Amino acid sequence: AGLLIFFMGMKQLSTVIDFAKVVMRRLAIVASYFATMLKMLGIAYSAEFSSQICKDSGHGAIAAQIDFFAKTAIVMMSIPTLVYLAKIMGDII
């Protein structure tokens, strides 16, 4: 049942992604950074879903590892975006 609900939610997410693409075109955001942010969002939701399944199954240690590795992956993926943001801030100042 959990997987069915998850995939139904993913269908609804396509509407949000289409809206985000429209906003990205209007604001002239660099596409690679926006795609990276969407990937980070996907990692966060997938990890939360997997972690909750593990917790419900009584595997709290595995759930904690999933949370840790998801956070690590998100931090690693955000480094280029943070560097780009720092460069923009430096140009403004």
N, C-alpha and C positions, 0 to 999 in steps of 0.2 A: 504494500500500500504506500509505503514511504517513497519508493522509486517512482510510482505512478504520479504521486503528487509533485515530486521533484521535476519530472519531465513535463508535466502540465504547466508548472511555473516557468520552465525554460521557454515554452511557447510564448508566454506572455512577455518574457524578457525581450523578444524580438521587436516588439513595439517600442520599448524603451531604447533599444539600440538604433532603430530607425530615426527616432527623435534626436538622439545624440548625434547622429551623422548630419542631420539638418543643422543643428546648432554648431557643429564643428565647421561646416562649410561657411556659415555666416560669420563666425568669429575668426576664421583663418587660423585655426589651431593646427600645429604640426601633427600630421596623422599618426606618425609612429609613436609619439608620446601619448596620444589619446588611446591608441590600440593597446599600449602597455598598461594604461590605467584600467581598461576594460578587462585585460587578462588578470590583473591583480584582483579586481572585483570578482572574477570567476574563481580564482584560487580561494579567495576568502569564503565565498558561498559554498564551494565544493568541500572545503576543509571543515567548515562548520557542520555541514550535513553529514559528512563521514564521521566526524568526531561524535556527534550526537547518536549516531547509530552504534558506535563502539560503546559509548556510555550506557545506552539502553541495554546493550548485550552484557554489561558487567565488565567490560574491558577498559577500565579507566586509564591504565598506563598507556595503552595504545592510543587512546583519545588524546592524551596529553602530548604524545609524540607527534601526532597528526597536527595538533595546534602549533607546536613548536616549529615543525618543518614548514608549515604554511606561512607562519610569520617570517621565518628566515627567507623563504622564497620571495615574499612580497618586499622585504627590505632590499634584497639583492636586485630585484627588478626595478625598484624605485631609484636606485643610485643615478642612472643616466638622467632621469627626469629632475632630480634634485640638483645635479650639476648644471643642467640647462637653466633651471630656475635661478640658481646662484649667478650664472652669467648674465641673465636678463636683469637681475637686481643690480649687479655691478655696473651694467651699462646705463641704468637709470640714475644711479648715484654718481 
